[in-house]
Amino acid sequence: MKAKWLALLFVVPFVVFFIAFQIAPLVWIAVSSFYSDNYEAWGFGNYSDILTSPFYLQAIRFSLDISIRSSLYGLLIALVGSYSLRQLGKTKLHNFMMSFTNMTSNFAGVPLAFAFIILLGLNGCLTLLLHKFGLMEGFNLYSRDGIIVLYTYFQIPLGILLMYPAFDALREDWRESASLLGAGRWSYWRYIGLPVLTPALVGTFVILLANALGAYATIYALTTGNFNVIPVRISALVAGDISLDPNTGSALAVLLVILMAFITFIHQWLLRRSYLNAR
């Protein structure tokens, strides 16, 4: 009993910090999102303005487009990369690649944007080199496609770190049994490998999607806030770059939270279905 009270005592600081820096700001944002400075009244005015504004709807559409595409590309590359690392075994190259992946998973924000500007900017060294050979003539780092390439890059290390342990669920005797029964490599992955990895794939995709939807520093440093996505719009409304309206920014943030909550709900529903089917 004394040990339980001691453990509870050590948990108290964590609970206090969680409430102070997670719950309280979220509650404040939710409450303030219902007060409209334009109408000077409480209600759904901010949400109505956002959902009827082509400008804000464009920000939502761009955010979803970039996040979904970069998450899918990053997940596919991470799936192949993590499987290849598993096949390498405990070699020096394997250890180096895992260390490199751990390091680059934290390489984001302003340094990453600056690195891409040097490499793939309008006058980047790699851009000029490829143009010399007639390649990448139409590529623009500051366009939607360029931002997707940038987002995909910082999604890959995180995807590998999340997918790598998932391959522990695949047993070698399953492959051998499938081979003895006449199943080829494609049949093994279609009927055994991918179904077993599906929960990890869906979970990794959700985390990558959240990572991309909430990314702010990277895209702001790359475009100086000129690309219309949700985090940039929230920042502009709170900082007053164009017009100071933190309540509308709060409403945008709540919509972003609702969107992520919906995606997480779908993820949990798919996991439950996968678990019931496995039983």
Buried (B, 14 or more C-beta within 10 A) or exposed (E): EEEEEEEEEEEEEEEEEEEEEEEEEEEEBBEBBBBBBEEEEEEEBBBEBBEEEEEBEEBBBBBBBBBBBBBBBBBBBBBEBBBEBBEEEEEEEBEEBBEEBEEBBEEBBEEBBBBBBEEBBEEBEEBEEBEEEEEEEEBBBBEEBBBBBBBBBBBBBBBBBBBBEBBEEBEEEBBEEBEEEEBEEEBBBEEBBEEBBBBBBBBBBBBBBBBBBEBBBBBBBBBEBEBBBBBBBBBBBBEEEEEEBBBBBBBBBBBBEEBBEEBBEEBEEBBEEBEEEEE
